[in-house]
Amino acid sequence: MAWISLTTTLALRALLNPALAADLLRVAWRFRHRHWYRRVPFLPLPAMNYVRWRMYTAYGDEHAVPPAGDVIAFARWLGRQP
């Protein structure tokens, strides 16, 4: 349920700020599974092993859900990269 809450929060913030929306889409695209087009449901979703590893290295718990502020800060940082 927490991932749905995070997604909803980010979607609402993106609706209010188009620049943030572009940054969040950039993050989502970078996190996609490498061969997402070969697997059902044919959506560019991240690999769960990768997400668990990222959550473990960032928060010390592979089942952690990042706060919306952390995701937004990372997206904005990524948006400033060349």
Order of alpha helices (4+ residues) and beta strands (2+ residues): alpha-alpha-alpha-alpha
